[in-house]
Amino acid sequence: VAECEGKVVGFNFIRYVDGVGGVGPIGVHPSSQGGVGRALMQAVLDHAKEQHGIKTVRLLQEAYNRTSYSLYTKLGFEVKEQVACVEGIPTKRFAPESDQYTVRRM
C-alpha cells in the first residue's frame, strides 16, 4: 500500500501462478495521483524479481485508460493480445436445475 499522512492513498497486488506474476488490481486515490501508481508498480515488479525470481509479469489494461496505459508502457510492458469485455444482464436462464448441487448467495 501507499500511505500519506497515515492514510492509505493507493494499493497494488501481485499473485504468482506457474512462475508468472499477475499484477492488479491497482488503485490510487484521485488526490494522490502523480507518482504513487509508478511507485506501487515498481515495488511489486521489484518484489517479483528479487523475492520470487519472476521474469514474466502480466496485467490486464482497460483500453480507454490512457494514463495507466502510458505508465505501463514506460515500465516496459507491451500489448500481447486484446481481451474482450462483455457485460450485461442475461435475459434468459441458461443453467439447468440440478439435484446434485445447490447454489446460494453468501
N, C-alpha and C positions, 0 to 999 in steps of 0.2 A: 504494500500500500504506500501511497504518498501522503504525507501529512504536512499541514501548515498551521502553525499556532495551535497545535494539539488536536486539530480536526482532520479527518480523512478527506482528502480532496481528489484522490484517484486510486484506482486499483487495476491490477492485471493478474492473469492466471496463466499457468502453463502446465500441461499434463504430458506425460510420456507414455507412448504406446509403440511397442516394437521398435525402439530406437529412434523414434521421431517425436519431436516436441510439437505440441499443438497449442498455439497461443490464443488466448481470449476466453471470455470477453475482457475488453479493456474499457475503462471509463474514466473520464476526467471531468470534474465539476466545471461548468462554464466559466466561473470566475477565476479558475486556476489554469486555463489553457495557455499554452505558450511555453513549452519546455517540459511540463510534467509528463505528458504522454511519451516523449522521447526518452526521458529518464526511466520511466516504467518499462518501456520496451527494451532498452539497453540492459536493464537489470535482469529481466527474465532471459534474454539472449546470453548474457554472461553466465548466469546460473546454469543454464542448459549445457553450455560448453564446458565450464570449469568443474561443475559438480557431477555432471552425468555423462560427459563426453559426447553429447549430442552434436551431430554435424548437420542435421536437417531439421528445420523448423517450418511449420506450415501455419497459415491462418486464413480465415475467410474474410473478405473485404466487400462491403457494400459499394457497388459501382458509383453511386451518387455522392458518396462522402469523399470529396476530393482532398480535404485537409488530411485525413488519416491515410488516404492512398499515397499522397505525397510523402508523408513521413515514412511509410513502409518502403517505398522505392528508394528513399535516401538511405535507409538502413540496409539496402541490398536485396530486398525481396523482388521477385519477378512474377508476372502473371503466368500461370501454368495452364489453367483451364477456367472456363466460365462455369458458374453454378446457377442453375435455375431456382428462383424463389417462387414458390406457389403458395397462395393464401386464399382464404375464403371460407365460407360456411357451407358444408355439403348439404345438398337439398334432398338426398336420398340415403337411406340406411344401407350400408354395404356389408357390415359384419353380421353373419348369421348368429342366431341364438344358439347356445350350446349348454348342455347339462354337464360338460366336462370341466368347465371353469366358470368363475364368477368375476366380473369386472365391477369395481366400485370406486367411488371417489374417495380420496383421502383428505 
